[in-house]
């Protein structure tokens, strides 16, 4: 199982990634071992996740979300919170 996740950073920016283990990956980001971007933008919390059965599906969704402007990413997060 693969997950696409959105991570809020301390400067308010949003990082989008893919993993098979959300908790492990978040700890890597927190310890500044999880990617170049989050090593310079402190990871605060996971604000959104989606699960996929294949890596291919997850990579396509990650790419789609990464292409979005911040406002659209926040709208996606707020849709989930509204449920």
ZIDA-V672794 format. One record per backbone hydrogen bond with DSSP energy under -0.5 kcal/mol. NH is the residue of the N-H (numbers start at 1). CO is the residue of the C=O. Records with the same first field share a line. If there is no record, write none. Layout:
# ZIDA-V672794
NH: CO  CO
This chain:
# ZIDA-V672794
2: 52
3: 19
4: 50
5: 17
6: 48
7: 15
8: 45
9: 13
10: 42
12: 9
15: 7
17: 5
19: 3
25: 21
26: 22
27: 23
28: 24
29: 25
30: 26
31: 27
32: 29
33: 28
34: 28
39: 35  36
40: 36  37
41: 37
44: 8
45: 8
47: 6
48: 6
50: 4
52: 2
58: 54
59: 55
60: 56
61: 57
62: 58
63: 59
64: 60
65: 61
66: 62
67: 63  64
68: 65
72: 69
73: 69
74: 70
75: 71
76: 72
77: 73
78: 74
79: 75
80: 76
81: 77
82: 78
83: 79  80
